Every structure is written in C-alpha cells, then in structure tokens.
Amino acid sequence: MLYNSTRDKTVKLTPSLAILKGLSDDGGLFVPERIPALDKKIEELKDLDYRELAYEILKLYFDDFTKEELLHCINSAYDDKFDTPEIAPLTYADGAYYLELFHGKTIAFKDMALSILPYLMTVSAKKNAVDDNILILTATSGDTGKAALAGFAGVEGTSIMVFYPKDGVSRIQELQMVTQEGDNTSVIGVKGNFDDCQNGVKGIFNDAAFIRQAKEKGCILSSANSINIGRLCPQIVYYFYAYLRLLREGRINEKDRINICVPTGNFGNILAAYYAMQMGLPVSKLICASNDNKVLYDFFGTGCYDRNRDFILTVSPSMDILISSNLERLLYHISGDDTEMTSRLMEALKTGGKYEITEKMREGLSCFEAGFATEEETFDEIKRVYEDTGYVIDTHTAVASAVLRKLRDSLSGESCLVASTASPYKFAGSVIRAIRGKTEEEDIFKLTESLYEISGVRIPDAVSGLKDAPVRHDKTIETADMKKTVGEFLDR
Ligand SMILES: *Cc1c(COP(=O)(O)O)cnc(C)c1O
C-alpha cells in the first residue's frame, strides 16, 4: 500500500513515511492509492475483541509494519488506559445506539486515535532508520492538547510541547493540561489567542534553519493533528466493531445496513466511517451533523463550500470549525482521484474562502445526509433524552442525536448509530444547564458531583483525579517567544 498526495499523484510514500511526514510537501493530505477492501467476510470477524479487530483493519493500511510491530502499537494503545475492556461500548437509548468513544484517558473521542499515534510514529521512525527523538509541537484550543499529551507522555523516543492560549481555554481543560505527568512533556500558556498559538507553531515548522538546528541536536519535529493517516485509520476500527457487536447480539442480521450519525468538526471521524463503508461495512447513510457553524450542512445541500461567514462560539466547541481539513480527502475520492481538481478547489478555498464542486462530484455524495442543530435544539435534546431514558449525553453527541431525530423518518434502514464523542462530565456545566435549567454553579468539582447525582454514572478518574493533582507546568510566555522556548526545551 502506498500513499499519494491529494494534490499530486506522483508522490508515493510507504505507510510509515506518510505517518512520519503527516502532511505532503505540496500542502495535500496523504490518501491510500486505493481504499482496501476487507480481506475476510464481515461475519468471520464477529468474535474478535477490539485489539484483534484493530489488527485486521490496520494491517490493510499499514502493510509495511510487521505483524509484531503492529500488534505492539495496538496492544500498547488499547490497554487499561481505557476504563472498559470493550474500549468503545454501545449504549442503547431512545431508539438509537450510542457508540461511546470517550472511555480513554481524556474522556473524549480524540483518545481513540491519539492513544495509538505515538506508537505508530516511533515504530515508523525505527523502520526508516530515523534515530532522532521526535518532538511533537501542538497548538491547542483545549481538547486535542490534552489528548496528545496523554498519548505521548512517557513514550520513549518522543517528547511533546503543547501551547495553549492562557485565557482561552476552560478551567478544567487548563487543569487537565498543567497537571500532565511525564518527563517528556511540556505545557506552555501563551499570552494570545488560539490563532497566535497556531501561527507560532506553523512559523516554527516553516523555519528551515530552526529545523536544521533541531536536527543537529538529534531531534525531528512533527505534529499530531487530525490529518495524519496515523490518526484517521485507527478511527475506522470502531465502526466495524459496533456493527459486529450488533450482529453478535442478534440486533441486526448479516448484511443489514445501518445509518451512522457523526457530530462533525474537522471531518475526520465521519471520513473514517466513509472509509469503513468503502471497505465493505454495510451502511445506508452517513449523517454529517453540525452545530450553528453549519458550513458542512450548506455544502452537502448546495455543492458550494463557503467559509465566508461569522464564526459562532457554541456549547459544542470541538465542532466550532469553518475549515474542515479532512474534507479535502473526500473531494479527492469523489472526483475520481483527480489531484488537479482537488488542488484547484483548495486553491479557491485559500484565496476566496469558497469553492463549488461539479454535478458529477455531487453524485459521489449520495451516501451522505446532513443536518444541523441550533444551541436551543442541542440543550433540548440533552433534556429530552435524559427525561425519556435516563441516559445523559454531552453537548457534541446531542448535536448528532438531535440531527438524527430530525432526519429519522426520511431514513431507510432500521438501526442508527450515533458517534458519542465526549463524556458528559467533560461539559458538565452545559449538560446540567440543559437538564435543570439555569445553574449558577461554576466550581467544576461541584458541577461534577451534581452530574453524578443526575446520571448515576461513575465520575471518571480524568475528572476526579484533577482535584489533588499537583500543577507541573506553570510557564506563561509572550507569543514572540515560542520559538525561543522550543529551543530551550531542545537544550535541556
Ligand atoms: C474533535 C471532536 C469532534 C469533531 O470530530 P472531527 O473528527 O474533527 O469531525 C466532535 N466532538 C468532540 C467531543 C471532539 O473532541
């Protein structure tokens, strides 16, 4: 299996090199030359546990890894870091199956991929005779930073620096990051906003002299963002896993097609579901759910992607995105792997903030439905699901749940899967507001207690452990000093 760029077919990299590089030099994303078909009948996979299934899927994408190497990555990732051996359990409530992707260390779905990425990277480095230390640089608006820290902490051959806007993340997000353990971690507050952090990191990646100096010190720089195929491919696994579980429990029959509804931001999670479908998972519709930042909803309806609009802050912040990076991969696939077309559309997005796809390409979108939920609909959905079933969902999952309910009658296929992307404990304030009406309480630990009373679901260690965790990172810097700070970290 080789990977080419969405913008250049002559680029051909092995899986391990594509993982190491992250992004193609031409600005494109790496895509498999062809999406592999499952090499077994789905029914044959029915009795596999999460790790065994992960191997069956990932071996098709990362075929330059030996069996031992891949099993090492999978077994190191999906272990008792997760609070259930099922890794991604299913809960039935209100006529849908909620696929809970939040049982990892940071109680959000980013853990599903960021638990394995560090191992994929270190094995990739070894395979390519790179013996430098890999330094991950990440700018975060909150969630990704913590999941990346938790993934890379203590992983030999790597270190990680996370930059976050000092006054731009929630108290719980900040606490999660500054208490991070591990000698190879560093967390830095920046006096600026998320864009300042992001631009600072981009500036470092684009500074050839700095990268050379780092290399001389035995270090290569990399990033952990969601366009790396080392993050995308592991996300395919849980869609198969959920289907197989439904099959095993007799809730669906062989070849029954299911609907999958995904709360979407950067388009990574739903793209993984699209890959699963192309590999042979029986899917009826993929439903792309947006919040008030409904640029994707408009795109699926009109064929025109237009980011020229106001950015709206919502209670589902991980979906507050106007440029969904992974959509580029879908454009490439629905254009018949047309790199020129993909390049042209991406150039139009860069210069004018919008593009329009052809009628022919729109046909490739027929397996998608799209919907959006307003803030009010999101709150109402949390309350309604709770009152009808006792099940408590977070704000992101609620967007998907509300969208599914709106579209339900128009869908064929009996069973619907909702990707449940965060624990309600992660957004306890909003969830309690939805269920109880107003809440004046701001203390995160009191909110957590209240949510426990409401839901009866055990408070995750990721939250309760924060209360007495010592602060290990307390540095705040000016935006202009980011590069200098990375330099100092290299010299330690
Ligand atoms: C990142 C995230 C999303 C969006 O996922 P994408 O892959 O970016 O579309 C949704 N919900 C939560 C809780 C997230 O952290």
The ligand as a Tripos MOL2 file, in Angstrom:
@<TRIPOS>MOLECULE
LIG
   15    15     1     0     0
SMALL
NO_CHARGES

@<TRIPOS>ATOM
      1 C1        -12.8910   16.6160   17.7520 C.3       1 LIG1
      2 C2        -14.2700   16.4170   18.2250 C.ar      1 LIG1
      3 C3        -15.3650   16.3680   17.3390 C.ar      1 LIG1
      4 C4        -15.2180   16.5660   15.8490 C.3       1 LIG1
      5 O1        -14.5670   15.4990   15.2270 O.3       1 LIG1
      6 P1        -13.9020   15.6890   13.7790 P.3       1 LIG1
      7 O2        -13.1720   14.4420   13.5130 O.co2     1 LIG1
      8 O3        -12.9890   16.8840   13.9100 O.co2     1 LIG1
      9 O4        -15.0100   15.9420   12.8300 O.co2     1 LIG1
     10 C5        -16.6230   16.1340   17.8650 C.ar      1 LIG1
     11 N1        -16.8190   16.0080   19.1950 N.ar      1 LIG1
     12 C6        -15.7980   16.0650   20.0730 C.ar      1 LIG1
     13 C7        -16.0790   15.9360   21.5300 C.3       1 LIG1
     14 C8        -14.4920   16.2580   19.6310 C.ar      1 LIG1
     15 O5        -13.4820   16.3310   20.5120 O.3       1 LIG1
@<TRIPOS>BOND
     1     1     2 1
     2     2     3 ar
     3     2    14 ar
     4     3     4 1
     5     3    10 ar
     6     4     5 1
     7     5     6 1
     8     6     7 2
     9     6     8 1
    10     6     9 1
    11    10    11 ar
    12    11    12 ar
    13    12    13 1
    14    12    14 ar
    15    14    15 1
@<TRIPOS>SUBSTRUCTURE
     1 LIG1         1 GROUP 0 **** ****
